Amino acid sequence: SLAGSDLETEHGRLGRLIMRVGQCIAIDRFGSPIRGLIKAKKEVEKGKIILVHPEGTRTHDGRVATLKDGAAYIAIKAGVPILPVYIEGGYDVFSRHMKKPKPWHSEKKRRRRVIVHYGPPVCPDAFDKNPHAMTEAVQNWMCQMEKNANGNADGIASNLT
């Protein structure tokens, strides 16, 4: 997976463990990410699957943030599709403000729901190999999934595509 290089340097042993166990490719989130993106492209060309969080980090409020073009860049350069994924309920279980996950809803006396939605593959050729247009298509799908999830009273999206 792609992960911020600061995970290794600023998050102690846990950060280094995550980088090792996740076989993470370090990305400089605050400078130039090019070196990490090139390394990720080479791994994809070897047949590996890369996990990319195109927002760069978990958001403060759990809403979908503006996506970055890194995943689209890798997909275009390696000639592979992007499979968009929307995680519904993840913020309630483990927001960036929590020290550890909270899977139990104490008021409702049940586990919190986390539903993973997979979108249709997004192929680079359909966007004339334009990373920004490709990212925008993924962004639109994720925002629609968020809208569907927020529109349902009991937290289950009506569209499971």
Phi, psi and chi 1 to 4 in degrees:
 res  aa     phi    psi   chi1   chi2   chi3   chi4
   1 SER       -  159.1   67.7      -      -      -
   2 LEU   -85.9  138.2  -62.6 -176.6      -      -
   3 ALA  -146.3  150.0      -      -      -      -
   4 GLY   -61.6  134.1      -      -      -      -
   5 SER   -61.8  -22.8   56.9      -      -      -
   6 ASP   -67.9  -15.6   57.7  -54.0      -      -
   7 LEU   -62.3  -37.1 -165.6   58.2      -      -
   8 GLU   -72.7  -37.1  -80.2 -177.8  -55.8      -
   9 THR   -97.8  -25.8   57.5      -      -      -
  10 GLU  -117.7    4.8  -62.9 -179.4   27.1      -
  11 HIS  -125.0   24.3  -64.5  -81.7      -      -
  12 GLY    61.1 -153.5      -      -      -      -
  13 ARG   -62.1  -38.9  -84.2 -168.7 -106.6  168.3
  14 LEU   -62.0  -43.2  179.3   60.0      -      -
  15 GLY   -61.5  -44.3      -      -      -      -
  16 ARG   -65.9  -37.0  -71.2 -171.6  -62.2  -83.1
  17 LEU   -65.1  -44.3  178.1   66.5      -      -
  18 ILE   -59.7  -44.2  -69.8  169.4      -      -
  19 MET   -61.3  -40.4  -69.0  -65.5  -76.6      -
  20 ARG   -74.3  -49.8 -171.4  173.8  -30.9  138.2
  21 VAL   -65.6  -40.2  171.0      -      -      -
  22 GLY   -78.5    0.1      -      -      -      -
  23 GLN    47.0   47.6  -61.8  177.5   17.2      -
  24 CYS   -73.5  145.3  -62.3      -      -      -
  25 ILE  -101.5  119.7  -63.1  167.9      -      -
  26 ALA   -72.4  132.7      -      -      -      -
  27 ILE  -120.8  130.2  -66.4  -72.2      -      -
  28 ASP   -79.8  103.4 -176.4   -3.1      -      -
  29 ARG   -74.8  -19.6  -68.9 -168.2  -75.7 -178.7
  30 PHE  -109.1   -1.3  -52.7  108.1      -      -
  31 GLY  -133.8 -131.5      -      -      -      -
  32 SER   -95.2  120.5  174.7      -      -      -
  33 PRO   -85.7    2.4   32.4  -36.1      -      -
  34 ILE   -56.2  -45.2  -62.8  -60.2      -      -
  35 ARG   -58.1  -45.4 -175.0  179.1  -50.5  175.5
  36 GLY   -66.4  -38.4      -      -      -      -
  37 LEU   -66.7  -38.6  -66.6  174.1      -      -
  38 ILE   -65.1  -43.1  -69.4  169.0      -      -
  39 LYS   -63.5  -41.4 -173.7  173.4  179.6 -175.2
  40 ALA   -63.2  -41.8      -      -      -      -
  41 LYS   -59.6  -42.1  176.4 -170.5   98.7   59.2
  42 LYS   -64.5  -38.0  -71.9  178.6 -177.9  176.6
  43 GLU   -66.6  -39.6  -67.6  -61.3  -46.3      -
  44 VAL   -64.2  -41.0  169.5      -      -      -
  45 GLU   -64.6  -23.8  -70.7  172.8  -21.7      -
  46 LYS   -80.8   -4.1  -69.2  179.3 -169.1  174.4
  47 GLY   102.0    3.1      -      -      -      -
  48 LYS   -81.4  153.4  -66.0 -164.9  176.6  177.4
  49 ILE   -97.8  133.2  -64.4  171.0      -      -
  50 ILE  -110.7  132.6  -58.2  -69.1      -      -
  51 LEU   -95.6  124.1  168.7   67.6      -      -
  52 VAL  -127.5  130.3  179.5      -      -      -
  53 HIS  -100.9   94.9  -63.7  -85.1      -      -
  54 PRO   -69.9   -5.2   22.6  -29.3      -      -
  55 GLU   -80.9  -19.2  -66.9  169.9  -59.3      -
  56 GLY    94.0  -29.4      -      -      -      -
  57 THR  -167.6  172.1 -171.0      -      -      -
  58 ARG   -71.8  142.0  -68.5  177.8  -70.4  170.3
  59 THR   -80.4  163.3   60.2      -      -      -
  60 HIS   -71.6  -27.6  -68.4  -78.7      -      -
  61 ASP  -117.2    1.9   59.9    2.5      -      -
  62 GLY    85.3   -4.2      -      -      -      -
  63 ARG   -84.1  157.1  -58.8 -149.0   28.1  150.4
  64 VAL   -66.0  127.6  173.9      -      -      -
  65 ALA   -95.7  176.4      -      -      -      -
  66 THR   -66.9  128.0  -58.3      -      -      -
  67 LEU   -81.2  151.0  -54.8 -176.0      -      -
  68 LYS   -96.0  161.9  -63.8  175.6  177.3   72.4
  69 ASP   -86.4    3.9  -68.0  -28.4      -      -
  70 GLY   -57.9  -45.1      -      -      -      -
  71 ALA   -62.9  -41.2      -      -      -      -
  72 ALA   -66.6  -39.2      -      -      -      -
  73 TYR   -58.6  -47.8  167.1   83.4      -      -
  74 ILE   -61.6  -46.3  -65.7  166.3      -      -
  75 ALA   -61.1  -43.7      -      -      -      -
  76 ILE   -66.4  -48.6  -71.6  168.0      -      -
  77 LYS   -65.8  -33.5  -66.6  -64.1 -176.5 -177.8
  78 ALA   -92.9  -10.1      -      -      -      -
  79 GLY    69.9   39.0      -      -      -      -
  80 VAL  -126.1  156.7  -62.3      -      -      -
  81 PRO   -80.7  163.8   27.7  -32.5      -      -
  82 ILE  -101.4  136.0  -69.0  175.3      -      -
  83 LEU  -107.5  102.9 -178.5   65.4      -      -
  84 PRO   -71.5  144.5   15.7  -17.7      -      -
  85 VAL  -134.0  133.7  176.3      -      -      -
  86 TYR  -118.8  126.5  177.5   78.7      -      -
  87 ILE  -103.3  108.7  -57.2  171.1      -      -
  88 GLU   -92.0  127.0  178.3 -176.1  -18.6      -
  89 GLY    93.5   -5.3      -      -      -      -
  90 GLY   -62.2  -37.5      -      -      -      -
  91 TYR   -63.8  -39.0 -178.8   78.9      -      -
  92 ASP   -66.1  -31.9  -64.1  -29.2      -      -
  93 VAL   -83.5  -39.7  172.7      -      -      -
  94 PHE  -152.3   77.6 -164.9   25.7      -      -
  95 SER   -77.0  167.7   78.2      -      -      -
  96 ARG   -68.6  -10.1   69.7 -180.0  -59.6  149.6
  97 HIS   -90.5   -5.6  -50.5  -69.2      -      -
  98 MET   -98.9  144.0  -62.0  175.2 -175.3      -
  99 LYS   -79.6  -27.5  -70.2 -158.1 -177.7 -106.6
 100 LYS  -147.7  159.0   60.0 -177.9 -177.1  176.8
 101 PRO   -61.9  150.6  -18.2   28.2      -      -
 102 LYS  -126.2   81.4  -65.0 -178.0 -179.0  177.2
 103 PRO   -76.3  -12.2   27.0  -32.9      -      -
 104 TRP  -101.9  130.0 -173.4 -103.5      -      -
 105 HIS   -93.3  105.1 -164.5  -62.1      -      -
 106 SER   -66.1  -35.7   56.3      -      -      -
 107 GLU   -70.3  -42.1  -68.1  173.8   13.1      -
 108 LYS   -89.0   -5.6  -66.0 -176.1  178.9  179.8
 109 LYS    51.3   50.0  -62.6 -172.5  178.8    6.8
 110 ARG  -157.1  166.9   65.4  177.3  171.7   95.9
 111 ARG   -68.3  147.8  -73.5 -174.9 -164.9  179.6
 112 ARG   -76.6  147.8  -64.1 -179.8 -169.6  -88.2
 113 ARG   -91.3  135.6  -71.2 -174.0  179.7 -175.0
 114 VAL  -126.6  121.8  174.7      -      -      -
 115 ILE  -120.7  129.7  -57.6  169.8      -      -
 116 VAL  -101.9  120.8  179.7      -      -      -
 117 HIS  -106.8  131.4  -57.5  -84.3      -      -
 118 TYR  -106.5  130.7  -62.8   91.3      -      -
 119 GLY   -92.4  176.4      -      -      -      -
 120 PRO   -70.8  147.4   23.7  -30.3      -      -
 121 PRO   -57.9  141.4  -21.7   31.8      -      -
 122 VAL  -110.2  112.0  179.3      -      -      -
 123 CYS   -94.8  137.5  -62.6      -      -      -
 124 PRO   -59.0  -36.9  -17.4   24.7      -      -
 125 ASP   -62.8  -27.8  -67.1  -21.6      -      -
 126 ALA   -70.8  -11.6      -      -      -      -
 127 PHE  -122.1   26.3  -62.4   92.9      -      -
 128 ASP    49.2   35.5  -68.7  -31.0      -      -
 129 LYS    55.2   37.5  -59.3 -169.1  178.0 -164.7
 130 ASN  -101.1  107.9  176.7  -22.4      -      -
 131 PRO   -61.0  -36.0   11.6  -17.4      -      -
 132 HIS   -67.4  -42.4 -173.2   67.1      -      -
 133 ALA   -65.2  -37.9      -      -      -      -
 134 MET   -65.7  -44.4 -162.7  171.3  177.3      -
 135 THR   -62.7  -40.3  -60.0      -      -      -
 136 GLU   -62.0  -37.7 -171.0  174.2  -35.2      -
 137 ALA   -64.2  -42.5      -      -      -      -
 138 VAL   -66.0  -43.2  173.2      -      -      -
 139 GLN   -58.0  -45.4  176.5   91.2   43.1      -
 140 ASN   -62.2  -42.0  -69.0  -20.5      -      -
 141 TRP   -63.0  -45.3  178.6   82.6      -      -
 142 MET   -64.6  -40.5  -69.5 -174.5   70.6      -
 143 CYS   -65.3  -36.5  -71.7      -      -      -
 144 GLN   -65.9  -40.6 -176.2   60.6   48.6      -
 145 MET   -63.7  -41.4  -67.7  -55.6  -61.7      -
 146 GLU   -62.5  -43.6  178.9  178.1   62.3      -
 147 LYS   -62.3  -43.6 -177.1  178.2  174.5 -176.0
 148 ASN   -62.2  -43.2  -68.5  -12.8      -      -
 149 ALA   -65.0  -41.5      -      -      -      -
 150 ASN   -74.1  -19.8  -69.2  -25.6      -      -
 151 GLY   -82.0  -10.5      -      -      -      -
 152 ASN  -100.2  131.2  -87.2  -37.1      -      -
 153 ALA   -63.8  -38.7      -      -      -      -
 154 ASP  -101.0   15.9   83.0  -46.1      -      -
 155 GLY    84.0   11.6      -      -      -      -
 156 ILE  -107.4  124.9  -59.5  173.1      -      -
 157 ALA   -68.7  142.4      -      -      -      -
 158 SER   -80.5  -20.7   57.4      -      -      -
 159 ASN  -109.3  107.9 -179.7    2.2      -      -
 160 LEU  -102.0   29.0  -63.6  178.5      -      -
 161 THR   -72.9      -   58.1      -      -      -
